[in-house]
Amino acid sequence: MTAITVRNNPDRQRFQVLDGDSAIGQAAYVDDGDGHRIFYHTVIDEEYGGQGLAGRLAAQALDETVAAGLRIVPVCPYIKNYLVKHTQYAANIQNPTPALLAFLNNALAQRARR
């Protein structure tokens, strides 16, 4: 295993966990253009499980989201649970609304058509 890094890949709308050049996990999001970053899926490859990488990924993704002045919209179960345990993000959370969920569904449907 080489050095594990976490980086934002805004072109693909995801924070990625990398082992060298290989993506081994991600926290996928959609920005709504109105100050919200909607996190909808987080995963770490099974062979890298149990190393705390999902927590590291979540922390960096949420820290960078807050630093960018965006509100965190947790749809992903992992991000939701992480936020319950890490209350320092509480002031930056926007609970999902029907409008935000509709925006997410539309964005994902458009992505699937590409």
DRENBA-818235 format. One record per residue: x, y, z of N, C-alpha, C in turn; residue number from 1; residue in one letter. Coordinates in pm, 1 decimal, always signed. Layout:
residues N
+----------+----------+----------+----------+----------+----------+----------+----------+----------+-----+---------+
:      n_u :      n_v :      n_w :     ca_u :     ca_v :     ca_w :      c_u :      c_v :      c_w : num : residuo :
+----------+----------+----------+----------+----------+----------+----------+----------+----------+-----+---------+
:        X :        Y :        Z :        X :        Y :        Z :        X :        Y :        Z : NUM :       A :
...
+----------+----------+----------+----------+----------+----------+----------+----------+----------+-----+---------+
end
This chain:
residues 114
+----------+----------+----------+----------+----------+----------+----------+----------+----------+-----+---------+
:      n_u :      n_v :      n_w :     ca_u :     ca_v :     ca_w :      c_u :      c_v :      c_w : num : residuo :
+----------+----------+----------+----------+----------+----------+----------+----------+----------+-----+---------+
:    +85.5 :   -118.2 :     +0.0 :     +0.0 :     +0.0 :     +0.0 :    +89.4 :   +123.6 :     +0.0 :   1 :       M :
:    +59.1 :   +217.9 :    -87.8 :   +130.4 :   +345.1 :    -91.9 :    +60.4 :   +443.7 :     +0.0 :   2 :       T :
:   +101.2 :   +568.4 :     -8.2 :    +39.8 :   +671.1 :    +76.1 :   -106.9 :   +689.6 :    +38.0 :   3 :       A :
:   -192.4 :   +688.1 :   +138.2 :   -335.6 :   +710.3 :   +118.1 :   -361.2 :   +860.6 :   +125.4 :   4 :       I :
:   -431.2 :   +913.4 :    +26.6 :   -465.7 :  +1055.5 :    +25.0 :   -614.3 :  +1071.0 :     -0.7 :   5 :       T :
:   -666.6 :  +1187.3 :    +35.9 :   -805.4 :  +1222.6 :     +8.8 :   -802.2 :  +1353.6 :    -68.8 :   6 :       V :
:   -877.9 :  +1359.2 :   -176.9 :   -883.4 :  +1483.5 :   -253.5 :  -1021.4 :  +1500.8 :   -315.1 :   7 :       R :
:  -1054.6 :  +1626.5 :   -336.7 :  -1179.3 :  +1659.1 :   -404.5 :  -1155.1 :  +1648.7 :   -554.7 :   8 :       N :
:  -1247.9 :  +1587.3 :   -624.1 :  -1245.6 :  +1581.9 :   -769.6 :  -1373.5 :  +1651.2 :   -816.2 :   9 :       N :
:  -1371.7 :  +1785.9 :   -823.5 :  -1495.5 :  +1858.3 :   -855.0 :  -1552.3 :  +1826.7 :   -992.9 :  10 :       P :
:  -1467.6 :  +1788.7 :  -1088.0 :  -1519.2 :  +1753.4 :  -1220.7 :  -1610.2 :  +1630.7 :  -1214.7 :  11 :       D :
:  -1582.4 :  +1542.1 :  -1120.2 :  -1664.0 :  +1421.4 :  -1103.9 :  -1757.2 :  +1432.4 :   -984.3 :  12 :       R :
:  -1754.4 :  +1546.0 :   -916.3 :  -1838.5 :  +1572.8 :   -799.3 :  -1826.5 :  +1461.6 :   -695.1 :  13 :       Q :
:  -1703.9 :  +1445.1 :   -649.1 :  -1678.8 :  +1347.1 :   -544.0 :  -1544.5 :  +1374.4 :   -478.0 :  14 :       R :
:  -1540.8 :  +1345.0 :   -350.0 :  -1413.9 :  +1338.2 :   -279.5 :  -1368.7 :  +1194.4 :   -293.6 :  15 :       F :
:  -1241.5 :  +1176.5 :   -324.3 :  -1191.0 :  +1041.9 :   -347.6 :  -1081.1 :  +1007.2 :   -247.9 :  16 :       Q :
:  -1079.1 :   +881.9 :   -206.4 :   -967.8 :   +826.7 :   -131.1 :   -882.2 :   +755.0 :   -234.0 :  17 :       V :
:   -753.5 :   +789.8 :   -234.3 :   -661.5 :   +732.7 :   -332.4 :   -551.2 :   +654.7 :   -262.3 :  18 :       L :
:   -520.5 :   +539.7 :   -316.4 :   -402.6 :   +463.4 :   -278.5 :   -308.7 :   +477.7 :   -397.0 :  19 :       D :
:   -214.5 :   +571.5 :   -387.0 :   -134.3 :   +607.7 :   -504.0 :   -224.8 :   +676.5 :   -604.4 :  20 :       G :
:   -236.1 :   +620.4 :   -723.8 :   -322.8 :   +675.9 :   -828.0 :   -456.6 :   +603.6 :   -837.2 :  21 :       D :
:   -476.3 :   +502.1 :   -754.0 :   -598.1 :   +421.6 :   -761.9 :   -704.0 :   +472.3 :   -664.7 :  22 :       S :
:   -823.1 :   +500.2 :   -716.6 :   -935.9 :   +540.5 :   -632.1 :   -986.5 :   +417.3 :   -557.6 :  23 :       A :
:   -992.8 :   +428.7 :   -424.6 :  -1037.7 :   +315.4 :   -342.3 :  -1160.7 :   +350.2 :   -259.5 :  24 :       I :
:  -1210.9 :   +470.9 :   -277.8 :  -1331.0 :   +511.5 :   -206.5 :  -1374.6 :   +649.0 :   -250.8 :  25 :       G :
:  -1497.5 :   +684.3 :   -213.6 :  -1549.8 :   +814.1 :   -253.7 :  -1665.7 :   +857.9 :   -165.9 :  26 :       Q :
:  -1682.4 :   +989.0 :   -162.8 :  -1802.6 :  +1051.3 :   -106.3 :  -1858.1 :  +1136.3 :   -219.6 :  27 :       A :
:  -1964.0 :  +1089.1 :   -281.7 :  -2021.7 :  +1155.4 :   -399.2 :  -2118.3 :  +1264.7 :   -354.1 :  28 :       A :
:  -2120.5 :  +1373.1 :   -431.0 :  -2204.6 :  +1487.0 :   -396.7 :  -2255.8 :  +1555.6 :   -522.3 :  29 :       Y :
:  -2353.4 :  +1640.9 :   -501.6 :  -2403.8 :  +1731.1 :   -605.3 :  -2413.7 :  +1868.8 :   -541.6 :  30 :       V :
:  -2357.4 :  +1968.4 :   -607.4 :  -2373.9 :  +2107.4 :   -564.8 :  -2493.2 :  +2165.1 :   -638.7 :  31 :       D :
:  -2581.5 :  +2232.2 :   -565.9 :  -2702.8 :  +2283.8 :   -629.7 :  -2687.1 :  +2424.3 :   -686.9 :  32 :       D :
:  -2569.8 :  +2486.0 :   -669.0 :  -2549.5 :  +2620.6 :   -720.3 :  -2612.7 :  +2728.5 :   -634.7 :  33 :       G :
:  -2674.5 :  +2686.5 :   -524.5 :  -2741.2 :  +2780.5 :   -435.1 :  -2687.4 :  +2765.8 :   -292.5 :  34 :       D :
:  -2561.9 :  +2720.7 :   -282.3 :  -2497.3 :  +2713.1 :   -152.1 :  -2511.6 :  +2582.5 :    -77.7 :  35 :       G :
:  -2558.4 :  +2477.7 :   -145.6 :  -2576.8 :  +2347.4 :    -81.7 :  -2492.0 :  +2241.8 :   -150.7 :  36 :       H :
:  -2428.4 :  +2158.0 :    -72.4 :  -2359.3 :  +2039.4 :   -124.9 :  -2432.5 :  +1918.3 :    -69.2 :  37 :       R :
:  -2494.1 :  +1842.2 :   -157.3 :  -2575.9 :  +1727.1 :   -120.0 :  -2490.0 :  +1600.9 :   -130.9 :  38 :       I :
:  -2458.7 :  +1540.4 :    -16.2 :  -2383.4 :  +1414.8 :    -13.0 :  -2482.1 :  +1299.0 :    -20.8 :  39 :       F :
:  -2465.3 :  +1212.4 :   -121.9 :  -2564.0 :  +1106.3 :   -141.9 :  -2508.0 :   +964.7 :   -141.0 :  40 :       Y :
:  -2374.3 :   +948.2 :   -143.7 :  -2320.2 :   +812.0 :   -143.9 :  -2175.2 :   +814.1 :    -98.0 :  41 :       H :
:  -2142.6 :   +729.4 :     -0.6 :  -2005.6 :   +715.0 :    +47.3 :  -1972.0 :   +566.5 :    +49.0 :  42 :       T :
:  -1852.0 :   +534.5 :     -0.7 :  -1810.5 :   +394.5 :     -5.6 :  -1657.9 :   +387.6 :     -0.6 :  43 :       V :
:  -1608.1 :   +281.8 :    +63.8 :  -1466.3 :   +246.8 :    +64.9 :  -1458.2 :   +102.9 :    +14.0 :  44 :       I :
:  -1362.5 :    +76.3 :    -76.0 :  -1345.8 :    -60.4 :   -125.1 :  -1329.0 :   -157.1 :     -8.6 :  45 :       D :
:  -1391.1 :   -271.5 :    -19.8 :  -1396.6 :   -369.1 :    +89.4 :  -1259.1 :   -406.1 :   +143.3 :  46 :       E :
:  -1161.1 :   -422.6 :    +56.4 :  -1029.0 :   -465.1 :   +102.9 :   -956.8 :   -358.2 :   +186.3 :  47 :       E :
:  -1009.4 :   -235.7 :   +187.0 :   -953.0 :   -127.4 :   +266.6 :  -1037.2 :    -97.8 :   +390.7 :  48 :       Y :
:  -1136.9 :   -179.0 :   +414.5 :  -1225.9 :   -158.3 :   +528.2 :  -1154.2 :   -173.8 :   +661.7 :  49 :       G :
:  -1209.8 :   -111.7 :   +764.4 :  -1157.6 :   -124.6 :   +898.9 :  -1033.4 :    -43.2 :   +929.0 :  50 :       G :
:   -997.9 :    +48.6 :   +839.0 :   -877.9 :   +129.2 :   +858.4 :   -910.0 :   +275.1 :   +891.8 :  51 :       Q :
:  -1038.5 :   +305.3 :   +911.7 :  -1076.8 :   +442.7 :   +943.4 :  -1079.2 :   +535.8 :   +823.6 :  52 :       G :
:  -1073.2 :   +479.8 :   +704.0 :  -1066.9 :   +563.7 :   +584.4 :  -1197.7 :   +636.7 :   +555.8 :  53 :       L :
:  -1310.5 :   +575.7 :   +586.6 :  -1438.4 :   +643.2 :   +563.3 :  -1450.0 :   +766.3 :   +652.0 :  54 :       A :
:  -1405.4 :   +755.1 :   +775.8 :  -1407.7 :   +869.6 :   +866.1 :  -1314.1 :   +979.5 :   +819.9 :  55 :       G :
:  -1197.7 :   +940.7 :   +774.8 :  -1101.5 :  +1039.2 :   +721.2 :  -1158.8 :  +1109.2 :   +598.7 :  56 :       R :
:  -1221.9 :  +1031.8 :   +512.6 :  -1286.4 :  +1086.3 :   +393.1 :  -1396.8 :  +1183.6 :   +431.3 :  57 :       L :
:  -1482.6 :  +1143.2 :   +523.2 :  -1593.6 :  +1229.3 :   +564.9 :  -1541.6 :  +1358.9 :   +625.6 :  58 :       A :
:  -1442.7 :  +1349.5 :   +713.1 :  -1389.6 :  +1469.4 :   +778.7 :  -1336.6 :  +1569.2 :   +676.6 :  59 :       A :
:  -1257.1 :  +1520.1 :   +582.0 :  -1200.7 :  +1612.8 :   +483.5 :  -1308.9 :  +1669.6 :   +392.6 :  60 :       Q :
:  -1402.5 :  +1585.9 :   +350.2 :  -1511.2 :  +1633.2 :   +263.7 :  -1594.7 :  +1740.0 :   +333.9 :  61 :       A :
:  -1626.9 :  +1716.4 :   +458.9 :  -1709.3 :  +1812.4 :   +532.5 :  -1630.7 :  +1938.9 :   +565.8 :  62 :       L :
:  -1503.5 :  +1923.6 :   +604.2 :  -1421.3 :  +2041.9 :   +632.3 :  -1408.0 :  +2130.8 :   +508.6 :  63 :       D :
:  -1382.3 :  +2070.3 :   +393.9 :  -1367.9 :  +2148.8 :   +270.9 :  -1501.2 :  +2210.6 :   +227.9 :  64 :       E :
:  -1609.7 :  +2142.7 :   +252.8 :  -1742.1 :  +2195.6 :   +220.7 :  -1770.6 :  +2320.2 :   +304.0 :  65 :       T :
:  -1744.7 :  +2311.4 :   +432.9 :  -1765.3 :  +2425.8 :   +521.8 :  -1671.8 :  +2540.5 :   +482.9 :  66 :       V :
:  -1544.8 :  +2509.2 :   +455.2 :  -1447.9 :  +2612.4 :   +417.2 :  -1488.4 :  +2683.7 :   +288.0 :  67 :       A :
:  -1558.9 :  +2612.7 :   +200.3 :  -1606.0 :  +2672.2 :    +74.7 :  -1732.8 :  +2754.9 :    +94.7 :  68 :       A :
:  -1784.4 :  +2757.3 :   +217.7 :  -1904.8 :  +2834.7 :   +246.8 :  -2033.6 :  +2766.2 :   +205.3 :  69 :       G :
:  -2027.8 :  +2634.2 :   +185.8 :  -2145.7 :  +2558.8 :   +144.3 :  -2209.9 :  +2489.6 :   +263.5 :  70 :       L :
:  -2340.1 :  +2469.5 :   +254.1 :  -2415.2 :  +2396.7 :   +356.0 :  -2408.6 :  +2247.5 :   +323.4 :  71 :       R :
:  -2397.0 :  +2166.9 :   +426.0 :  -2392.0 :  +2021.3 :   +413.3 :  -2535.0 :  +1968.1 :   +412.8 :  72 :       I :
:  -2570.1 :  +1894.4 :   +308.4 :  -2701.2 :  +1830.6 :   +301.2 :  -2676.5 :  +1679.5 :   +304.0 :  73 :       V :
:  -2700.7 :  +1615.8 :   +418.6 :  -2671.0 :  +1472.7 :   +430.8 :  -2787.6 :  +1384.8 :   +384.8 :  74 :       P :
:  -2767.7 :  +1316.8 :   +274.9 :  -2863.0 :  +1217.4 :   +227.0 :  -2803.4 :  +1077.5 :   +247.6 :  75 :       V :
:  -2674.7 :  +1067.1 :   +228.8 :  -2600.9 :   +941.9 :   +247.1 :  -2607.3 :   +897.3 :   +393.5 :  76 :       C :
:  -2642.2 :   +771.1 :   +420.4 :  -2649.4 :   +722.9 :   +558.5 :  -2517.1 :   +737.1 :   +635.2 :  77 :       P :
:  -2403.9 :   +713.9 :   +569.2 :  -2276.8 :   +725.5 :   +639.9 :  -2253.0 :   +869.9 :   +684.5 :  78 :       Y :
:  -2274.1 :   +964.8 :   +595.9 :  -2254.2 :  +1105.6 :   +629.9 :  -2352.3 :  +1147.0 :   +739.8 :  79 :       I :
:  -2476.8 :  +1103.0 :   +731.0 :  -2574.9 :  +1133.3 :   +836.6 :  -2524.7 :  +1085.6 :   +972.2 :  80 :       K :
:  -2479.6 :   +961.8 :   +979.6 :  -2431.0 :   +905.7 :  +1105.6 :  -2304.0 :   +975.8 :  +1152.6 :  81 :       N :
:  -2217.1 :  +1010.0 :  +1061.0 :  -2094.5 :  +1080.7 :  +1096.8 :  -2128.7 :  +1215.3 :  +1161.4 :  82 :       Y :
:  -2225.6 :  +1284.7 :  +1105.3 :  -2264.7 :  +1415.5 :  +1157.9 :  -2325.8 :  +1406.6 :  +1297.2 :  83 :       L :
:  -2394.2 :  +1297.3 :  +1327.1 :  -2450.6 :  +1278.7 :  +1461.8 :  -2337.8 :  +1272.2 :  +1565.3 :  84 :       V :
:  -2227.8 :  +1208.1 :  +1528.5 :  -2115.3 :  +1190.1 :  +1620.9 :  -2019.4 :  +1308.7 :  +1621.7 :  85 :       K :
:  -2022.3 :  +1391.3 :  +1519.4 :  -1927.6 :  +1502.9 :  +1505.9 :  -2007.7 :  +1633.1 :  +1499.9 :  86 :       H :
:  -2045.7 :  +1678.4 :  +1615.9 :  -2138.7 :  +1791.3 :  +1627.5 :  -2077.8 :  +1925.8 :  +1589.5 :  87 :       T :
:  -1948.2 :  +1931.3 :  +1564.4 :  -1886.5 :  +2058.2 :  +1524.5 :  -1940.0 :  +2108.5 :  +1390.3 :  88 :       Q :
:  -2007.9 :  +2023.5 :  +1315.9 :  -2063.9 :  +2062.8 :  +1186.0 :  -2210.3 :  +2108.2 :  +1196.2 :  89 :       Y :
:  -2268.0 :  +2101.5 :  +1313.7 :  -2412.2 :  +2123.7 :  +1330.8 :  -2460.8 :  +2255.1 :  +1269.4 :  90 :       A :
:  -2384.9 :  +2360.9 :  +1283.4 :  -2428.2 :  +2491.7 :  +1230.9 :  -2424.9 :  +2497.6 :  +1079.0 :  91 :       A :
:  -2362.4 :  +2398.4 :  +1015.1 :  -2347.4 :  +2398.5 :   +869.7 :  -2434.6 :  +2295.4 :   +799.3 :  92 :       N :
:  -2526.0 :  +2234.0 :   +873.1 :  -2610.8 :  +2129.4 :   +815.4 :  -2744.1 :  +2188.0 :   +770.1 :  93 :       I :
:  -2785.3 :  +2147.5 :   +653.2 :  -2919.7 :  +2176.1 :   +602.4 :  -2986.7 :  +2040.6 :   +583.5 :  94 :       Q :
:  -3090.1 :  +2012.8 :   +658.9 :  -3160.5 :  +1886.6 :   +639.0 :  -3220.9 :  +1883.7 :   +499.8 :  95 :       N :
:  -3225.5 :  +1765.2 :   +439.5 :  -3282.4 :  +1755.5 :   +305.4 :  -3427.2 :  +1802.1 :   +303.2 :  96 :       P :
:  -3459.1 :  +1883.4 :   +205.8 :  -3596.1 :  +1928.7 :   +184.4 :  -3648.1 :  +1861.6 :    +57.6 :  97 :       T :
:  -3778.4 :  +1862.6 :    +35.1 :  -3829.5 :  +1807.0 :    -90.6 :  -3765.1 :  +1872.1 :   -213.2 :  98 :       P :
:  -3741.3 :  +2001.6 :   -208.1 :  -3680.2 :  +2070.2 :   -323.2 :  -3536.7 :  +2023.2 :   -345.1 :  99 :       A :
:  -3459.4 :  +2007.1 :   -238.5 :  -3321.9 :  +1959.9 :   -253.2 :  -3318.0 :  +1815.0 :   -301.3 : 100 :       L :
:  -3408.4 :  +1732.5 :   -251.8 :  -3413.8 :  +1593.5 :   -297.3 :  -3454.7 :  +1584.9 :   -443.8 : 101 :       L :
:  -3546.9 :  +1670.6 :   -485.6 :  -3587.0 :  +1674.0 :   -627.3 :  -3468.9 :  +1718.1 :   -714.0 : 102 :       A :
:  -3393.5 :  +1818.2 :   -665.9 :  -3275.3 :  +1862.8 :   -739.5 :  -3175.3 :  +1747.6 :   -754.2 : 103 :       F :
:  -3149.8 :  +1676.0 :   -644.3 :  -3058.4 :  +1561.8 :   -647.2 :  -3106.1 :  +1456.0 :   -746.2 : 104 :       L :
:  -3232.0 :  +1418.9 :   -737.7 :  -3285.9 :  +1316.0 :   -827.9 :  -3273.2 :  +1357.9 :   -973.0 : 105 :       N :
:  -3300.4 :  +1483.9 :  -1002.3 :  -3288.6 :  +1534.1 :  -1138.6 :  -3142.7 :  +1531.4 :  -1185.0 : 106 :       N :
:  -3051.3 :  +1575.3 :  -1099.3 :  -2909.3 :  +1575.6 :  -1134.7 :  -2858.7 :  +1433.9 :  -1161.1 : 107 :       A :
:  -2899.1 :  +1339.4 :  -1078.8 :  -2855.6 :  +1200.9 :  -1098.6 :  -2916.8 :  +1140.7 :  -1224.6 : 108 :       L :
:  -3041.8 :  +1174.8 :  -1254.5 :  -3105.5 :  +1125.5 :  -1376.7 :  -3034.4 :  +1180.7 :  -1499.9 : 109 :       A :
:  -2998.4 :  +1308.5 :  -1495.7 :  -2925.4 :  +1368.7 :  -1608.8 :  -2788.7 :  +1303.6 :  -1626.5 : 110 :       Q :
:  -2722.5 :  +1276.1 :  -1515.1 :  -2589.9 :  +1211.0 :  -1520.5 :  -2602.2 :  +1071.4 :  -1581.2 : 111 :       R :
:  -2707.8 :   +999.6 :  -1548.1 :  -2727.3 :   +863.9 :  -1599.2 :  -2750.7 :   +863.5 :  -1750.2 : 112 :       A :
:  -2803.6 :   +971.1 :  -1804.1 :  -2831.7 :   +979.4 :  -1948.4 :  -2707.4 :  +1007.3 :  -2031.3 : 113 :       R :
:  -2601.2 :  +1051.2 :  -1966.2 :  -2478.3 :  +1084.7 :  -2041.2 :  -2404.8 :   +964.3 :  -2086.8 : 114 :       R :
+----------+----------+----------+----------+----------+----------+----------+----------+----------+-----+---------+
end
